[in-house]
Amino acid sequence: MNAQFAQLIVNGIALGSIIALASVGLTLTYGILRLSNFAHGDFLTLGAYLTLLVNSFGVNIWLSMVIAAIGTVAAMLLSEKLLWSHMRSIRATSTTLIIISIGLALFLRNGIILIWGGSNKTYDLPVVPAMDILGVRVPQNQLLVLFLAVAAIVALHYILQNTKIGKGMRAVADDLDLARVSGINVDKIILWTWVIAGTLTSLGGSMYGLIGAVRPNMGWYLILPLFASVILGGIGNPYGAIAGAFIIGIAQETSTVLLGAQYKQGVALLLMILVLLVRPKGLFKGTI
């Protein structure tokens, strides 16, 4: 039983790594653009399928992930150009933005099904035996996922704390109008927000494909844990989203011992509700 529980914790850490990357992108778009983007999970799916596409031509999986991230960022920037910039200019309500994002999610998902079909797919990778660590069988891909997630989080921390773009993002998140008056190029900050969010989200989707099958609804099934992580950690706080993601990932996997796999998402939402009853603003202050 102890070995089984340890195995579930390892699985939860791997899942939490993926949720962490995608939830950071989600919380940045809300904190800076005030956009609750329900299409975020489907952009994650797009990243996984673009990785699959490039990898199918014999390209190295790591280079495939980089190219897929570029493609996902391009798709996000296109949505910004065609949808979100116009919605901000007419000061659309949050309800309108949510409805549009759900429509965008359906468009992306059905486009993926049209191009790739609805069956599960996997990357063209050699079979690598799992490693035995203290009696726990750990697939090497799960270790790679954790390593990549940590590297991406460290890079994000450096950008937010030590670069002009990061300082501008924090200023825009605090007060967009004041940041504009202060001489900050808000349009450039918005552009970089989509670039960072798209890159992290695509990497999350690509890494999800490393530990499981690539399927059209993978991002849709992750959207509730993503929002739960963002809310749990404090809306707009990327570090809080990361902490919330690992809590959600481990809680979901370990709950299967008692409840079964079908209640994973219910556990994530229940945990979020219980925390919010004690701390209505989440575990951390909701700011960049």
C-alpha positions in Angstrom: 0.0 0.0 0.0 2.9 2.4 0.9 4.5 1.7 -2.5 1.2 2.3 -4.3 0.7 5.6 -2.5 4.3 6.7 -3.3 3.7 5.8 -6.9 0.5 7.9 -6.9 2.4 10.9 -5.4 5.0 10.6 -8.2 2.2 10.6 -10.7 0.7 13.6 -9.0 3.9 15.5 -9.2 4.2 14.8 -12.9 0.6 15.9 -13.5 1.1 18.9 -11.2 4.1 20.0 -13.4 1.9 20.0 -16.5 -0.9 21.9 -14.7 1.6 24.3 -13.3 2.9 25.4 -16.7 -0.5 25.9 -18.2 -2.0 27.5 -15.1 0.7 30.1 -15.1 -0.3 31.1 -18.6 -3.9 31.2 -17.5 -3.3 33.4 -14.5 -1.1 35.8 -16.4 -3.8 36.4 -19.0 -6.3 37.1 -16.3 -4.0 39.2 -14.1 -2.8 41.4 -17.0 -5.7 41.2 -19.5 -8.6 40.5 -17.1 -9.5 37.6 -19.4 -10.9 34.3 -18.1 -9.8 32.3 -21.1 -11.8 29.0 -21.3 -10.0 28.2 -24.6 -6.7 27.9 -22.7 -7.0 24.2 -22.3 -7.5 23.8 -26.1 -4.4 25.8 -26.8 -2.6 23.3 -24.6 -4.1 20.5 -26.8 -3.0 22.4 -29.9 0.6 22.5 -28.6 0.5 18.7 -28.1 -0.8 18.1 -31.6 1.7 20.5 -33.2 4.4 18.6 -31.4 2.9 15.3 -32.8 2.8 16.8 -36.3 6.4 18.0 -36.3 7.6 14.8 -34.6 5.9 12.7 -37.3 8.3 14.0 -39.9 11.2 12.5 -37.9 12.2 15.7 -36.1 13.7 15.3 -32.6 11.0 15.5 -29.9 12.7 18.5 -28.2 13.0 20.5 -31.3 9.4 19.5 -32.1 8.3 21.0 -28.8 10.1 24.3 -29.6 8.4 24.5 -33.0 5.1 23.6 -31.5 5.5 26.4 -29.0 6.1 28.9 -31.8 3.0 27.7 -33.6 0.9 27.9 -30.4 2.1 31.4 -29.7 1.2 32.4 -33.3 -2.3 31.0 -32.8 -2.7 33.0 -29.5 -1.4 36.2 -31.1 -3.9 35.7 -34.0 -6.7 35.4 -31.5 -5.5 38.5 -29.8 -5.5 40.4 -33.1 -8.9 39.1 -34.3 -10.8 38.9 -31.0 -9.4 40.2 -27.8 -7.9 43.5 -28.8 -11.3 44.5 -30.3 -13.2 43.3 -27.3 -10.9 45.5 -25.1 -11.4 48.5 -27.3 -15.2 48.3 -27.0 -14.9 47.4 -23.3 -16.8 44.2 -23.5 -18.1 42.7 -20.3 -16.5 39.7 -18.6 -19.5 37.6 -19.4 -19.1 38.4 -23.1 -15.4 37.5 -22.9 -16.1 34.2 -21.3 -18.7 33.3 -23.9 -16.3 34.2 -26.7 -13.6 32.1 -25.1 -15.9 29.1 -24.9 -16.7 29.5 -28.6 -13.0 29.7 -29.4 -12.4 26.5 -27.4 -15.0 24.7 -29.4 -13.6 26.0 -32.7 -10.1 24.8 -31.8 -11.2 21.4 -30.6 -13.3 20.7 -33.6 -10.6 22.0 -35.9 -8.2 19.5 -34.3 -10.7 16.7 -34.7 -11.1 17.7 -38.4 -7.4 17.6 -39.1 -6.2 14.8 -36.9 -9.3 12.8 -36.1 -10.7 11.8 -32.8 -8.6 8.8 -31.9 -5.8 8.8 -29.4 -2.2 9.3 -30.7 1.3 9.0 -29.3 4.7 10.5 -30.2 7.1 8.5 -32.1 9.5 7.8 -29.3 11.6 4.7 -28.3 10.4 2.7 -25.4 12.5 3.5 -22.3 12.3 1.3 -19.2 11.1 2.9 -15.9 13.7 3.6 -13.2 13.4 1.9 -9.8 13.8 4.6 -7.1 13.4 3.3 -3.5 11.0 0.7 -4.7 8.9 3.1 -6.8 8.8 2.6 -10.6 9.3 6.0 -12.1 9.0 6.4 -15.9 11.9 8.5 -17.2 9.4 10.7 -19.1 7.9 11.7 -15.8 11.3 12.8 -14.6 11.9 14.7 -17.8 8.5 16.4 -17.4 9.4 17.5 -13.8 12.8 18.8 -15.0 11.4 20.8 -17.9 8.7 22.3 -15.6 11.3 23.4 -13.0 13.5 24.9 -15.8 10.5 26.8 -17.3 9.5 28.1 -13.9 13.0 29.3 -13.1 13.1 31.1 -16.4 9.7 32.7 -15.7 10.9 33.8 -12.3 13.9 35.5 -13.9 11.8 37.2 -16.5 9.3 38.6 -14.0 11.8 39.7 -11.4 14.9 40.9 -13.4 13.7 42.1 -16.8 12.0 45.3 -18.0 9.2 43.2 -19.5 8.6 41.5 -16.2 8.5 44.8 -14.3 6.1 46.2 -17.0 3.9 43.1 -16.6 3.6 43.6 -12.9 2.8 47.3 -13.4 0.1 46.6 -15.9 -1.4 43.9 -13.6 -1.6 46.4 -10.8 -3.2 49.2 -12.8 -3.3 49.3 -16.6 -4.3 52.9 -17.0 -1.7 54.1 -14.5 1.0 52.0 -16.3 0.0 53.6 -19.6 0.2 57.1 -18.2 3.6 56.2 -16.6 5.0 55.7 -20.1 4.9 51.9 -20.2 4.2 50.4 -23.7 1.1 48.5 -22.7 0.6 47.0 -26.2 4.1 45.5 -26.0 3.4 44.1 -22.6 0.2 42.5 -23.8 2.2 41.0 -26.7 4.8 39.5 -24.4 2.0 38.2 -22.1 0.6 36.1 -24.9 4.2 34.9 -25.9 5.0 33.7 -22.4 1.5 32.2 -21.8 1.5 30.5 -25.2 5.0 29.1 -24.7 4.3 27.7 -21.3 0.9 26.3 -22.3 2.3 24.6 -25.4 5.1 23.1 -23.3 2.5 21.8 -20.9 0.6 20.1 -23.7 3.7 18.7 -25.2 4.8 17.2 -21.9 1.3 15.8 -21.3 1.9 13.8 -24.5 5.1 12.4 -23.0 3.3 10.7 -20.1 0.0 9.9 -21.8 -1.9 9.7 -25.1 -2.6 12.9 -27.2 -6.3 13.3 -27.7 -8.6 16.1 -28.8 -10.3 16.6 -25.4 -7.2 16.5 -23.2 -7.2 20.2 -22.7 -10.9 20.4 -22.0 -10.5 17.8 -19.2 -7.7 19.9 -17.7 -9.5 23.2 -17.8 -11.2 22.7 -14.4 -8.0 21.7 -12.6 -6.3 24.7 -14.3 -8.9 27.2 -13.0 -8.9 25.4 -9.6 -5.1 25.9 -9.4 -5.3 29.5 -10.4 -8.1 30.3 -7.9 -6.4 28.2 -5.1 -3.1 30.0 -5.5 -4.6 33.5 -5.8 -5.9 34.8 -9.1 -3.1 36.7 -11.0 -0.3 35.2 -8.9 1.9 32.8 -11.1 3.8 31.5 -8.0 0.5 30.8 -6.3 -0.8 29.0 -9.5 2.3 26.8 -9.4 1.8 25.9 -5.8 -1.9 25.3 -6.4 -1.1 23.1 -9.4 1.1 20.7 -7.4 -1.5 20.5 -4.6 -4.2 19.8 -7.1 -2.1 17.2 -9.1 -1.1 15.3 -6.0 -4.6 15.4 -4.4 -6.2 14.2 -7.7 -3.9 11.2 -8.0 -3.8 10.1 -4.4 -7.6 10.3 -4.1 -7.9 7.4 -6.5 -7.0 5.0 -3.7 -10.4 5.8 -2.0 -12.6 7.2 -4.7 -11.4 5.9 -8.0 -10.2 7.7 -11.1 -13.6 9.0 -12.1 -13.8 11.5 -9.3 -10.4 13.2 -9.9 -11.9 16.5 -11.0 -14.4 16.5 -8.2 -11.5 16.2 -5.7 -9.8 19.2 -7.3 -12.9 21.4 -7.1 -13.7 20.3 -3.6 -10.2 21.1 -2.4 -10.5 24.5 -4.0 -13.8 25.2 -2.2 -12.5 24.1 1.2 -9.5 26.4 0.9 -11.6 29.3 -0.3 -13.9 28.9 2.7 -10.9 29.6 5.0 -9.0 32.0 2.6 -11.5 33.6 0.2 -8.6 35.2 -1.9 -6.7 31.9 -2.2 -3.5 30.8 -0.5 -1.4 33.7 -1.8 -2.0 37.4 -2.6 -3.5 37.6 -6.1 -0.9 39.7 -7.9 2.2 39.3 -10.0 
